[in-house]
Amino acid sequence: MSMASLPNSPALSFSSSLSTTANLLPCRRFTAFPRRRASSFSVQAKIREIFMPALSSTMTEGKIVSWIKSEGDMLSKGDSVVVVESDKADMDVETFYDGILAAIVVADGETAPVGAPIGLLADSPEEVAEAKAKAAKSVPSGSPAPASPSDPSPATPPPPPPPAKSVSEGPAKIVATPQAKKLAKQHKVDIATVAGTGPFGRITPADVEAAAGIAPSKRNVAPAAIPAPATPAPPSKAASGSAAPAPIPGSSVVPFTTMQSAVAKNMMESLSVPTFRVGYPVTTDALDALYEKVKPKGVTMTAILAKAAAMALVQHPVVNATCKDGKNFVYNGNINVAVAVAINGGLITPVLQDADKLDLYLLSQKWKELVEKARAKQLQPHEYNSGTFTLSNLGMFGVDRFDAILPPGQGAIMAVGASKPTVLADKDGFFSVKNKMLVNVTADHRIIYGADLAAFLQTFSKIIENPESLTL
């Protein structure tokens, strides 16, 4: 049953600082109909649940950046209630209903899956106490149940897990240093009977010497900080989860941000696509001259490269195609060039939509606006998830060449290196020095073949070496 079929179904929306608003339907009235997600809430009709909205097609969970409103605050239609961090941007969530923010279920800094309850909205003060009681009894994902007057019984702590068995009690595999094995053979000690004291139960030379009744020599004592190269015996089920290897001394564990988690997920998904790479050298003397001419007008090199790639894609639509199910591929009607941008704590690809149809100056202005919004985490979903071809430029860092990983749902990605003076020989054998950059394209081999990519790169090279058409 869709949300639209429910009577008086409430809704929320999100908006950026640019006042762009889109309906998210993250707030609804409780009814007797089956819920979209299982929950421990059982709330009367005038208490509404605010749930985690889906801010992008790839978002599976969101993080509460901050609650703009506090418990007990009166809300009016259109008020921003909470800031949610998706895998790509931060969004303000607004309410379409008047009421009281009765309870906050997911606090600042905590995460919740899409569709999970994050707060309760009451119509009147009479429902606030009931909403608080229901919220106190709920157990959000990953959070301990809060204490509440309506549930005075203290939570029973889980019993401690039984101690993990030592390596010597596990399977017959022996984990010992090569020196320990040598000493065991030399002193005729059955190494299977020796209890290891090294990391993960590893048998050290000192353990063998102790078993043989010999005072350990300093030169044979293995440093305790050196990790075992061999895989330790698997722990019992009761001990699983508590046998993680100790971190290296002085190291620190930093959890992924929501954006980094999304990037990691996409990179793992990319491994399932059969890709190949083709490199091509491009002479850039004419391009460099054009850049010096248009740079004072605010045009960036990235915008020039994006425009050149878009013009080449017009002539080679298969490179702009997409294969998502492994059975069909789609010729995209629009040429939307996504450009990789490194931002604090992650990577995002703002999209220059219809890049082939925009003139160079307008394209460059659009690109600057997208970069500013990306670094402020204010991009709207259509501004980062509609790319059909991706450009990654590391030339400004002096990188000669590199290979880029194909983004999921696209057919090709271009990696552009730095333009550097290079000695070249012409067809008559005369040498000259010209600026040259190396371009590598990674493509989905299910829909794009070597000849397709070679022809595309030839066209791209001709545009770069004769760039007058870029300003038309």
Secondary structure per residue as TSV (DSSP state, phi and psi in degrees):
chain	resnum	aa	ss	phi	psi
A	1	M	-	360.0	128.7
A	2	S	-	-77.5	161.4
A	3	M	G	-64.5	-30.6
A	4	A	G	-67.1	-21.4
A	5	S	G	-83.0	-10.5
A	6	L	S	-84.9	133.2
A	7	P	T	-69.7	144.5
A	8	N	T	52.8	35.5
A	9	S	-	-71.4	119.6
A	10	P	-	-77.0	169.7
A	11	A	-	-152.3	156.6
A	12	L	E	-124.2	166.6
A	13	S	E	-140.6	165.6
A	14	F	E	-118.5	157.2
A	15	S	E	-150.5	152.1
A	16	S	-	-96.0	-178.5
A	17	S	T	-67.7	-11.2
A	18	L	T	-93.4	11.9
A	19	S	-	64.8	28.8
A	20	T	-	-85.6	131.0
A	21	T	E	-127.1	140.1
A	22	A	E	-141.7	141.2
A	23	N	E	-71.7	133.8
A	24	L	-	-117.6	-16.2
A	25	L	-	53.7	45.8
A	26	P	-	-91.8	9.9
A	27	C	E	-135.6	133.9
A	28	R	E	-147.1	160.5
A	29	R	E	-88.1	139.8
A	30	F	-	-75.3	134.6
A	31	T	-	-136.6	-176.3
A	32	A	S	-83.4	-2.5
A	33	F	S	-73.6	158.2
A	34	P	-	-59.5	141.4
A	35	R	-	-81.0	155.5
A	36	R	S	-70.7	-32.9
A	37	R	S	-132.7	147.1
A	38	A	-	-65.7	138.5
A	39	S	-	-151.6	157.0
A	40	S	S	-87.9	0.7
A	41	F	-	-72.6	143.0
A	42	S	-	-141.0	86.2
A	43	V	-	-114.4	145.2
A	44	Q	-	-72.2	175.4
A	45	A	T	-61.5	-33.2
A	46	K	T	-95.9	14.7
A	47	I	E	-112.2	119.0
A	48	R	E	-104.4	148.4
A	49	E	E	-98.4	131.9
A	50	I	E	-99.6	120.8
A	51	F	E	-114.7	164.5
A	52	M	-	-66.0	119.1
A	53	P	-	-80.8	159.2
A	54	A	-	-92.7	108.6
A	55	L	-	-91.5	-8.0
A	56	S	S	-155.4	165.5
A	57	S	T	-69.5	-20.9
A	58	T	T	-100.1	-2.4
A	59	M	-	-76.9	126.3
A	60	T	S	-112.5	-21.9
A	61	E	E	-150.4	158.2
A	62	G	E	-130.8	158.7
A	63	K	E	-114.6	134.8
A	64	I	E	-78.2	110.1
A	65	V	E	-71.9	-50.4
A	66	S	E	-166.9	147.2
A	67	W	E	-87.7	121.3
A	68	I	S	-73.1	-36.1
A	69	K	S	-104.5	156.7
A	70	S	-	-109.7	163.9
A	71	E	T	-59.1	134.7
A	72	G	T	94.5	-11.7
A	73	D	-	-71.7	141.6
A	74	M	E	-79.9	133.5
A	75	L	E	-112.1	140.0
A	76	S	-	-114.3	154.0
A	77	K	T	-54.1	128.3
A	78	G	T	96.3	-8.0
A	79	D	-	-69.6	139.7
A	80	S	E	-75.8	130.4
A	81	V	E	-106.4	-44.8
A	82	V	E	-150.1	150.1
A	83	V	E	-104.4	122.7
A	84	V	E	-112.9	133.9
A	85	E	E	-96.5	118.4
A	86	S	-	-92.5	-167.5
A	87	D	S	-74.8	-7.4
A	88	K	S	-128.9	-30.2
A	89	A	-	-155.9	168.4
A	90	D	E	-99.8	135.3
A	91	M	E	-130.1	141.3
A	92	D	E	-82.7	132.5
A	93	V	E	-104.0	124.6
A	94	E	E	-107.9	156.6
A	95	T	E	-101.4	144.7
A	96	F	S	-99.0	5.9
A	97	Y	S	-132.4	148.0
A	98	D	-	-78.5	153.2
A	99	G	E	160.8	-166.7
A	100	I	E	-118.8	132.0
A	101	L	E	-74.0	96.9
A	102	A	E	-77.0	-39.6
A	103	A	E	-153.6	140.6
A	104	I	E	-101.9	117.3
A	105	V	S	-88.1	-41.4
A	106	V	S	-112.8	117.7
A	107	A	-	-81.7	172.7
A	108	D	T	-55.8	136.6
A	109	G	T	85.8	-10.0
A	110	E	-	-94.5	159.2
A	111	T	E	-113.6	158.5
A	112	A	E	-151.8	145.8
A	113	P	E	-67.9	156.7
A	114	V	T	-58.8	131.3
A	115	G	T	94.0	-11.6
A	116	A	-	-77.6	148.6
A	117	P	E	-69.5	136.8
A	118	I	E	-120.6	-13.1
A	119	G	E	-169.4	167.3
A	120	L	E	-125.5	139.8
A	121	L	E	-118.6	124.8
A	122	A	E	-107.7	148.0
A	123	D	S	-78.5	-31.3
A	124	S	S	-145.4	163.7
A	125	P	G	-59.1	-26.5
A	126	E	G	-63.8	-29.6
A	127	E	G	-88.1	-7.3
A	128	V	H	-63.7	-47.9
A	129	A	H	-61.6	-40.9
A	130	E	H	-64.7	-41.0
A	131	A	H	-63.7	-40.3
A	132	K	H	-63.3	-40.1
A	133	A	H	-64.7	-41.8
A	134	K	H	-66.3	-40.0
A	135	A	H	-66.2	-36.5
A	136	A	H	-66.1	-30.3
A	137	K	H	-81.7	-18.1
A	138	S	-	-76.1	156.5
A	139	V	-	-125.6	93.3
A	140	P	-	-60.2	152.3
A	141	S	T	-57.8	124.5
A	142	G	T	83.6	2.9
A	143	S	S	-122.2	144.6
A	144	P	-	-71.6	153.1
A	145	A	-	-69.4	126.0
A	146	P	-	-73.3	151.3
A	147	A	-	-73.8	145.8
A	148	S	B	-148.4	150.7
A	149	P	T	-59.8	-31.0
A	150	S	T	-75.7	-8.0
A	151	D	B	-136.7	73.4
A	152	P	-	-70.8	-17.2
A	153	S	S	-67.0	128.1
A	154	P	-	-68.4	146.7
A	155	A	-	-68.8	133.3
A	156	T	-	-81.4	120.9
A	157	P	-	-66.0	144.8
A	158	P	-	-66.3	144.5
A	159	P	-	-63.8	144.7
A	160	P	-	-66.4	143.4
A	161	P	-	-66.8	146.4
A	162	P	-	-62.9	149.8
A	163	P	-	-61.2	142.9
A	164	A	-	-67.5	143.3
A	165	K	-	-70.6	146.0
A	166	S	-	-72.3	165.6
A	167	V	G	-61.2	-33.1
A	168	S	G	-68.9	-19.3
A	169	E	G	-91.6	-8.6
A	170	G	S	-84.0	-152.8
A	171	P	-	-62.7	175.1
A	172	A	S	-75.8	-6.3
A	173	K	-	-64.9	130.9
A	174	I	-	-98.2	127.9
A	175	V	-	-109.4	106.1
A	176	A	B	-147.6	155.1
A	177	T	-	-73.6	155.0
A	178	P	H	-57.2	-38.4
A	179	Q	H	-65.8	-37.1
A	180	A	H	-64.7	-41.3
A	181	K	H	-64.2	-38.1
A	182	K	H	-65.6	-43.5
A	183	L	H	-66.1	-38.0
A	184	A	H	-62.0	-40.8
A	185	K	H	-68.4	-38.7
A	186	Q	H	-66.5	-41.8
A	187	H	T	-96.7	8.3
A	188	K	T	56.5	49.3
A	189	V	-	-106.8	130.4
A	190	D	-	-72.1	105.2
A	191	I	G	-65.2	-20.5
A	192	A	G	-68.3	-19.5
A	193	T	G	-94.7	-1.3
A	194	V	-	-89.5	131.5
A	195	A	-	-88.4	122.4
A	196	G	-	-79.3	142.0
A	197	T	-	-114.1	0.4
A	198	G	S	-79.2	-176.4
A	199	P	G	-57.3	132.9
A	200	F	G	61.1	29.0
A	201	G	G	77.2	18.8
A	202	R	-	-69.5	137.2
A	203	I	B	-83.7	123.9
A	204	T	-	-103.7	165.9
A	205	P	H	-56.3	-35.4
A	206	A	H	-63.7	-36.3
A	207	D	H	-64.5	-41.2
A	208	V	H	-66.2	-43.4
A	209	E	H	-64.9	-35.8
A	210	A	H	-66.9	-38.5
A	211	A	H	-67.5	-29.1
A	212	A	T	-87.8	-2.2
A	213	G	T	75.7	27.0
A	214	I	-	-109.9	137.9
A	215	A	-	-64.4	127.6
A	216	P	-	-66.0	137.4
A	217	S	-	-89.1	147.7
A	218	K	G	-61.0	-35.3
A	219	R	G	-71.7	-17.1
A	220	N	G	-99.2	-1.0
A	221	V	-	-81.5	118.1
A	222	A	-	-77.7	136.8
A	223	P	-	-60.7	133.6
A	224	A	T	-68.8	-20.8
A	225	A	T	-81.9	-9.9
A	226	I	S	-80.3	121.7
A	227	P	-	-70.1	153.6
A	228	A	-	-73.3	130.2
A	229	P	S	-74.1	-27.0
A	230	A	S	-86.2	152.1
A	231	T	-	-75.8	125.3
A	232	P	-	-68.6	161.7
A	233	A	-	-62.4	141.9
A	234	P	-	-63.0	136.6
A	235	P	-	-73.6	165.9
A	236	S	-	-68.6	165.8
A	237	K	G	-59.5	-37.2
A	238	A	G	-66.1	-29.0
A	239	A	G	-95.8	-5.4
A	240	S	T	-64.9	142.3
A	241	G	T	94.3	-21.4
A	242	S	S	-109.2	2.9
A	243	A	-	-105.3	26.3
A	244	A	-	-66.5	140.6
A	245	P	-	-63.0	144.5
A	246	A	-	-68.3	141.0
A	247	P	-	-67.4	157.1
A	248	I	-	-62.8	136.0
A	249	P	T	-53.7	134.3
A	250	G	T	88.9	-7.3
A	251	S	-	-86.6	164.4
A	252	S	-	-135.4	147.0
A	253	V	-	-99.2	124.1
A	254	V	-	-119.6	115.1
A	255	P	-	-68.5	151.7
A	256	F	-	-61.9	144.8
A	257	T	-	-76.1	170.1
A	258	T	H	-59.6	-40.2
A	259	M	H	-67.9	-42.1
A	260	Q	H	-64.2	-36.3
A	261	S	H	-63.4	-40.3
A	262	A	H	-66.4	-40.9
A	263	V	H	-62.7	-44.5
A	264	A	H	-61.6	-41.5
A	265	K	H	-63.1	-43.0
A	266	N	H	-65.2	-38.5
A	267	M	H	-66.0	-37.5
A	268	M	H	-66.9	-37.7
A	269	E	H	-65.2	-33.0
A	270	S	H	-64.7	-25.6
A	271	L	T	-65.0	-19.6
A	272	S	T	-83.3	-4.5
A	273	V	S	-99.5	127.9
A	274	P	-	-73.9	113.0
A	275	T	E	-116.9	161.6
A	276	F	E	-144.4	165.6
A	277	R	E	-130.5	140.7
A	278	V	E	-131.9	130.5
A	279	G	E	-106.6	154.5
A	280	Y	E	-151.8	130.5
A	281	P	E	-84.7	137.4
A	282	V	E	-128.4	126.2
A	283	T	E	-77.1	132.5
A	284	T	-	-119.9	16.1
A	285	D	H	-59.1	-46.4
A	286	A	H	-67.6	-37.4
A	287	L	H	-63.6	-43.7
A	288	D	H	-62.1	-38.7
A	289	A	H	-65.6	-41.1
A	290	L	H	-63.8	-40.8
A	291	Y	H	-62.8	-42.3
A	292	E	H	-63.6	-28.5
A	293	K	H	-77.5	-39.3
A	294	V	H	-97.9	-11.4
A	295	K	G	-57.5	-42.9
A	296	P	G	-61.4	-18.3
A	297	K	G	-91.5	8.7
A	298	G	T	91.1	10.9
A	299	V	-	-86.3	131.6
A	300	T	-	-98.1	159.3
A	301	M	H	-64.2	-35.8
A	302	T	H	-60.6	-41.0
A	303	A	H	-64.9	-39.2
A	304	I	H	-63.0	-45.6
A	305	L	H	-65.1	-39.4
A	306	A	H	-63.9	-41.1
A	307	K	H	-64.8	-43.3
A	308	A	H	-63.1	-42.0
A	309	A	H	-63.7	-40.8
A	310	A	H	-63.4	-41.6
A	311	M	H	-65.1	-36.3
A	312	A	H	-69.8	-35.2
A	313	L	H	-66.2	-29.0
A	314	V	H	-57.9	-38.4
A	315	Q	H	-84.9	-14.5
A	316	H	-	-133.5	71.9
A	317	P	G	-63.1	-22.7
A	318	V	G	-65.5	-28.9
A	319	V	G	-72.6	-18.8
A	320	N	G	-96.8	6.0
A	321	A	-	-83.1	171.9
A	322	T	B	-136.9	139.3
A	323	C	-	-127.4	117.7
A	324	K	S	-113.3	-26.3
A	325	D	S	-112.2	-1.2
A	326	G	S	76.6	2.1
A	327	K	S	-118.8	-26.8
A	328	N	-	-138.9	160.5
A	329	F	-	-134.0	153.5
A	330	V	B	-115.8	127.8
A	331	Y	-	-82.9	112.4
A	332	N	-	-74.6	134.0
A	333	G	S	-74.8	-22.2
A	334	N	S	-112.8	148.2
A	335	I	-	-103.7	99.0
A	336	N	-	-110.4	107.6
A	337	V	E	-91.2	113.8
A	338	A	E	-87.5	139.3
A	339	V	E	-123.6	124.8
A	340	A	-	-68.7	133.3
A	341	V	E	-132.1	126.9
A	342	A	E	-84.4	126.4
A	343	I	E	-125.3	170.6
A	344	N	T	-61.0	114.3
A	345	G	T	86.1	14.5
A	346	G	E	172.1	-164.7
A	347	L	E	-141.0	137.1
A	348	I	E	-142.1	156.7
A	349	T	-	-124.2	85.0
A	350	P	-	-59.8	148.7
A	351	V	E	-111.9	126.6
A	352	L	E	-89.8	97.6
A	353	Q	T	-75.7	140.1
A	354	D	T	51.4	48.0
A	355	A	T	-62.2	-26.2
A	356	D	T	-74.0	-20.9
A	357	K	T	-96.7	-12.6
A	358	L	S	-92.2	141.1
A	359	D	-	-72.4	162.7
A	360	L	H	-58.9	-38.9
A	361	Y	H	-72.2	-42.2
A	362	L	H	-67.0	-38.0
A	363	L	H	-62.6	-42.5
A	364	S	H	-66.1	-39.5
A	365	Q	H	-64.3	-41.7
A	366	K	H	-62.5	-39.2
A	367	W	H	-64.5	-42.6
A	368	K	H	-61.4	-40.8
A	369	E	H	-64.2	-40.9
A	370	L	H	-65.3	-40.7
A	371	V	H	-63.3	-43.2
A	372	E	H	-62.0	-42.5
A	373	K	H	-68.5	-35.9
A	374	A	H	-64.6	-43.7
A	375	R	H	-72.6	-21.4
A	376	A	T	-92.3	2.0
A	377	K	T	56.4	45.3
A	378	Q	-	-120.6	14.0
A	379	L	-	-66.8	139.5
A	380	Q	-	-83.7	155.4
A	381	P	G	-51.5	-42.0
A	382	H	G	-68.8	-12.3
A	383	E	G	-90.9	-2.4
A	384	Y	T	-137.5	-7.5
A	385	N	S	-118.2	16.2
A	386	S	-	-111.5	14.6
A	387	G	-	-70.4	144.3
A	388	T	S	-113.4	-11.2
A	389	F	E	-156.9	141.9
A	390	T	E	-119.4	142.4
A	391	L	E	-118.7	130.0
A	392	S	E	-125.1	117.0
A	393	N	E	-116.3	114.9
A	394	L	-	-113.7	14.1
A	395	G	G	-62.0	-31.6
A	396	M	G	-66.2	-15.8
A	397	F	G	-95.5	2.4
A	398	G	T	81.5	13.0
A	399	V	-	-72.3	127.4
A	400	D	-	-68.4	-51.4
A	401	R	-	-159.9	155.1
A	402	F	-	-160.6	163.6
A	403	D	-	-107.1	135.8
A	404	A	-	-102.3	150.6
A	405	I	-	-88.1	133.0
A	406	L	-	-67.0	125.0
A	407	P	-	-68.5	144.3
A	408	P	T	-59.4	138.5
A	409	G	T	85.0	6.9
A	410	Q	-	-124.6	162.1
A	411	G	S	-92.9	-26.0
A	412	A	E	-158.7	154.6
A	413	I	E	-138.3	136.0
A	414	M	E	-105.4	130.9
A	415	A	E	-109.9	121.6
A	416	V	E	-112.8	127.3
A	417	G	-	-96.2	-174.0
A	418	A	-	-77.6	150.8
A	419	S	-	-89.4	123.7
A	420	K	E	-135.8	150.1
A	421	P	E	-61.2	133.4
A	422	T	E	-140.1	139.9
A	423	V	E	-80.3	123.2
A	424	L	E	-124.5	151.7
A	425	A	E	-113.8	134.9
A	426	D	-	-86.7	-175.5
A	427	K	T	-68.4	-19.9
A	428	D	T	-92.5	1.7
A	429	G	S	88.8	6.6
A	430	F	-	-86.1	138.9
A	431	F	E	-95.4	148.5
A	432	S	E	-152.4	163.0
A	433	V	E	-109.3	121.7
A	434	K	E	-133.8	155.3
A	435	N	E	-77.9	135.1
A	436	K	E	-141.5	141.4
A	437	M	E	-125.3	153.3
A	438	L	E	-103.5	131.5
A	439	V	E	-117.6	128.7
A	440	N	E	-120.3	132.5
A	441	V	E	-117.5	128.3
A	442	T	E	-100.1	129.7
A	443	A	E	-135.0	156.5
A	444	D	E	-78.2	112.4
A	445	H	T	-74.3	-6.1
A	446	R	T	-72.8	-27.1
A	447	I	T	-124.6	-20.0
A	448	I	-	-118.8	129.6
A	449	Y	-	-108.8	171.1
A	450	G	H	-56.2	-43.7
A	451	A	H	-64.6	-37.1
A	452	D	H	-61.4	-46.4
A	453	L	H	-70.1	-38.0
A	454	A	H	-63.1	-42.6
A	455	A	H	-65.7	-40.1
A	456	F	H	-61.1	-44.0
A	457	L	H	-68.1	-34.4
A	458	Q	H	-62.7	-43.9
A	459	T	H	-64.5	-43.5
A	460	F	H	-60.4	-41.7
A	461	S	H	-63.6	-42.5
A	462	K	H	-62.7	-37.8
A	463	I	H	-66.4	-42.1
A	464	I	H	-68.2	-38.8
A	465	E	H	-79.2	-15.5
A	466	N	S	-134.9	72.9
A	467	P	G	-82.5	11.3
A	468	E	G	-59.6	-33.5
A	469	S	G	-66.9	-17.9
A	470	L	G	-68.9	-24.9
A	471	T	G	-98.2	1.4
A	472	L	-	-77.2	360.0
